[in-house]
């Protein structure tokens, strides 16, 4: 499941995993990652985000390892696998212990990157969805508070490459038997740039995909949401409220960029297929992230 790729011999590089857990008492996500800066320094990190706080924990590169043919990922005393997660963390003001158990994964029908998987070395950042949804059980104690995840839902994705896009929107949500992930970004490719999107919608037993490589058009996107159209299929995402927590993101391999993510944003999702409204869902436990590095650059 957690296939960690071989670090290229030269140049900036990172690979990270995003493991989200949502239960009746709240949510928590773990982001283990390895990264190498341009000058060749390799390090590791584990970021943790809850409904109202975030933590960035640094580790030596040697504390990140993969065992059993890549099926168990360890960072420090913490491990993640297709069976679940085992946390034993006491570092930098954060104390987490306990075990989580995962139900069967729901993988996508194919690589979310579509034909771009054939040119991965040319991509600034490559995105993957490992499980769009799976059941949860188990408990975690987080800074003295016990969180029970029985009956909860999990989601796992991965990114690898050199840097996150300069500006992008990402949101993810699961409810009942449904799920959605949308990413919209400005993508450098070869000698130019283009606005691209990838999106997967799980509605009951049906999986829908909207993507630039399938003809999807970005009608608009920004800090407050997005509208994507692909023939008679249409998705509108509207941010109603969010409180972002700071996380670190890769820039040329190093984790030198600060972005903000909300693990419990209030987001409205509307989805039409063949011009029929399939759902109009408002969720108060959606993940939402918008970043625009250009907006933080002083004008010349």
C-alpha positions in Angstrom: 0.0 0.0 0.0 2.5 2.6 1.1 4.9 2.2 -1.8 7.7 4.6 -1.1 9.6 5.3 -4.3 13.4 5.3 -4.6 14.9 8.7 -4.1 16.3 10.1 -7.3 20.1 10.2 -7.4 20.1 14.0 -7.8 18.0 17.0 -7.3 15.1 18.2 -5.0 12.5 15.6 -4.1 9.8 14.8 -1.6 7.3 12.0 -1.0 4.5 12.3 1.6 1.3 10.5 2.6 -1.9 12.0 4.0 -3.9 9.7 6.3 -7.2 11.2 7.4 -9.4 9.8 10.2 -12.8 11.0 11.0 -14.8 9.6 13.9 -17.9 10.7 16.0 -15.6 12.6 18.4 -13.6 14.5 15.8 -10.9 14.1 13.2 -7.2 13.7 13.0 -4.8 13.4 10.0 -1.1 12.3 9.9 1.3 13.3 7.2 4.6 11.3 7.3 7.1 12.5 4.6 10.7 12.3 3.4 12.4 15.2 1.6 15.7 16.1 0.0 16.7 19.7 -0.6 18.6 20.8 -3.6 21.8 20.8 -1.7 21.3 17.1 -0.9 20.2 17.2 2.7 17.7 14.5 3.5 15.2 14.8 6.4 11.9 13.4 7.5 8.8 14.8 9.1 5.5 13.9 10.6 2.8 16.5 10.6 -0.4 16.2 12.6 -3.6 18.2 12.1 -6.7 18.0 14.3 -10.0 20.0 14.1 -8.4 23.0 15.8 -4.6 22.6 15.9 -1.6 21.5 13.9 1.9 20.2 14.8 5.1 19.8 12.7 7.5 17.3 14.0 11.0 16.9 12.5 12.9 13.6 12.4 16.3 12.4 11.1 16.0 10.8 7.7 17.2 7.5 9.3 14.0 7.4 11.4 11.9 7.0 8.3 11.8 3.4 7.0 9.7 1.0 5.1 9.4 -2.7 6.0 7.9 -5.9 4.6 8.2 -5.1 0.9 6.9 -1.6 1.4 3.7 -2.5 3.3 4.6 -0.9 6.7 5.8 2.6 6.9 7.6 3.7 10.1 8.6 7.1 11.4 10.1 7.2 14.8 8.0 4.8 16.9 4.9 5.3 14.8 3.8 2.9 12.1 1.2 2.9 9.3 0.1 0.0 7.1 -2.9 -1.3 5.2 -4.2 -2.8 8.5 -4.1 0.5 10.4 -1.9 2.8 12.4 0.0 2.4 15.7 1.0 5.7 17.4 3.5 6.2 20.2 4.4 9.8 20.0 5.6 12.2 22.7 7.5 15.1 21.1 7.4 18.9 20.9 4.3 19.3 23.1 2.3 16.5 21.4 1.4 13.3 23.2 -0.5 10.6 21.1 -0.8 6.9 21.8 -3.1 4.2 20.6 -4.1 2.0 17.6 -6.4 2.5 14.7 -7.7 -0.3 12.5 -8.7 0.1 8.9 -11.4 -1.7 7.0 -11.1 -2.7 3.3 -9.8 0.1 1.1 -11.8 1.7 -1.7 -9.2 2.3 -4.4 -10.0 4.2 -7.6 -10.7 2.3 -10.8 -7.4 3.7 -12.2 -4.6 6.2 -11.5 -6.1 9.6 -10.8 -3.4 11.2 -12.9 -4.5 9.3 -16.0 -2.1 9.7 -19.0 0.1 12.0 -17.0 1.4 8.9 -15.2 3.5 8.2 -18.3 5.4 11.5 -17.9 5.8 11.6 -14.1 9.5 12.7 -14.2 8.4 15.8 -16.0 5.7 16.7 -13.3 6.4 19.2 -10.5 4.0 17.2 -8.3 2.4 13.8 -8.7 -0.8 13.0 -6.8 -2.3 9.6 -5.9 -5.4 8.4 -4.1 -4.7 5.2 -2.1 -8.2 4.8 -0.6 -11.1 7.0 -1.1 -12.9 5.6 1.9 -12.5 2.8 4.4 -14.0 2.0 7.8 -12.2 2.7 11.1 -12.1 1.3 14.6 -9.8 1.8 17.6 -8.9 4.6 19.9 -6.3 7.4 20.2 -5.4 9.4 23.3 -4.4 12.9 22.1 -2.9 15.1 24.8 -4.9 13.4 27.4 -8.2 13.3 25.4 -9.5 9.9 24.3 -10.9 9.8 20.8 -13.0 6.7 19.7 -13.0 6.0 16.0 -15.5 3.1 16.0 -17.8 3.6 13.0 -15.6 6.3 11.5 -14.2 6.8 8.0 -10.7 7.1 6.7 -9.1 8.5 3.5 -5.5 8.1 2.3 -3.6 9.9 -0.5 -0.1 10.6 -1.5 2.1 13.2 -3.3 5.6 13.1 -4.6 7.8 15.3 -6.7 9.8 18.5 -6.2 7.3 21.2 -5.1 3.6 21.8 -4.5 2.0 24.0 -7.1 2.3 27.7 -6.8 -1.4 28.1 -6.3 -4.0 25.3 -5.8 -7.2 24.3 -4.2 -7.8 20.9 -2.6 -10.8 19.6 -0.7 -11.9 16.2 0.5 -14.9 14.9 2.2 -16.7 11.6 3.1 -20.2 11.1 4.2 -22.5 8.1 4.4 -21.2 5.9 1.5 -20.1 8.9 -0.5 -16.9 10.7 -1.0 -15.2 13.5 -3.0 -11.7 14.7 -3.7 -11.0 17.7 -5.9 -7.6 19.3 -6.7 -7.3 22.3 -8.9 -3.9 23.9 -9.6 -1.6 25.9 -11.9 0.7 23.3 -13.3 4.1 24.0 -14.9 4.8 21.5 -17.7 7.6 21.5 -20.3 7.9 25.1 -21.4 4.6 26.5 -20.2 1.9 26.4 -17.6 -1.8 25.4 -17.6 -4.7 25.3 -15.1 -5.6 21.7 -14.4 -7.9 19.7 -12.3 -8.4 16.1 -11.0 -11.5 15.1 -9.2 -13.1 11.8 -8.1 -16.7 11.5 -6.8 -17.9 8.4 -5.1 -21.7 8.3 -4.9 -23.1 5.1 -3.6 -21.5 2.4 -5.7 -20.7 4.7 -8.6 -17.4 6.4 -9.3 -17.2 9.5 -11.4 -14.1 11.3 -12.6 -13.6 14.9 -13.8 -10.2 15.7 -15.1 -8.4 18.0 -17.5 -7.3 15.0 -19.5 -10.9 14.0 -19.9 -12.0 17.4 -21.1 -13.0 19.0 -17.8 -13.1 22.8 -17.9 -12.4 25.0 -14.8 -15.1 27.6 -14.9 -13.6 29.3 -11.8 -11.7 28.6 -8.7 -10.2 30.5 -5.8 -10.1 30.7 -2.0 -13.9 30.3 -1.7 -14.4 27.4 -4.0 -14.5 26.1 -7.6 -16.8 25.1 -10.4 -15.8 22.3 -12.8 -17.7 21.2 -15.9 -17.2 18.2 -18.1 -19.9 17.8 -20.7 -23.2 17.4 -18.8 -21.3 16.7 -15.6 -20.8 19.6 -13.2 -19.4 20.1 -9.7 -19.7 23.3 -7.6 -17.7 23.5 -4.4 -18.5 26.4 -2.1 -16.6 27.2 1.1 -19.0 28.4 3.8 -16.5 28.7 6.8 -13.1 27.5 7.8 -10.3 28.0 10.3 -7.0 27.1 8.7 -4.1 25.6 10.7 -0.5 26.0 9.5 1.3 23.1 7.9 4.6 22.9 6.0 4.7 22.2 2.3 7.5 21.3 -0.1 9.4 23.8 -2.2 12.3 22.4 -4.1 12.3 19.4 -1.9 12.7 21.3 1.4 9.7 21.8 3.6 10.1 25.6 3.6 6.7 26.7 2.6 3.8 27.4 5.0 0.2 26.7 3.9 -3.0 26.5 5.9 -5.5 23.6 6.0 -8.8 23.2 7.7 -9.7 19.6 8.8 -13.2 20.7 9.8 -14.3 23.3 7.2 -18.0 23.8 6.4 -18.3 23.2 2.6 -21.2 22.8 0.2 -20.8 20.3 -2.6 -23.3 20.2 -5.5 -22.9 17.6 -8.2 -24.8 17.1 -11.5 -24.5 14.1 -13.8 -26.2 14.2 -17.2 -27.8 17.4 -16.0 -29.4 15.7 -13.1 -28.6 16.9 -9.6 -27.2 13.9 -7.7 -26.5 15.6 -4.4 -26.5 19.0 -2.7 -24.5 18.3 0.5 -23.3 20.6 3.2 -20.6 19.1 5.4 -19.1 20.6 8.5 -16.2 18.1 8.7 -14.6 18.6 5.2 -11.0 19.1 4.6 -10.2 22.3 2.7 -6.9 23.9 1.6 -6.2 26.9 -0.7 -2.8 28.3 -1.3 -1.6 31.1 -3.6 2.1 31.8 -3.3 1.9 34.7 -5.7 -0.5 36.5 -3.5 2.2 36.5 -0.7 4.9 37.9 -3.0 5.4 41.7 -2.7 4.8 43.6 -6.0 7.9 44.9 -7.7 
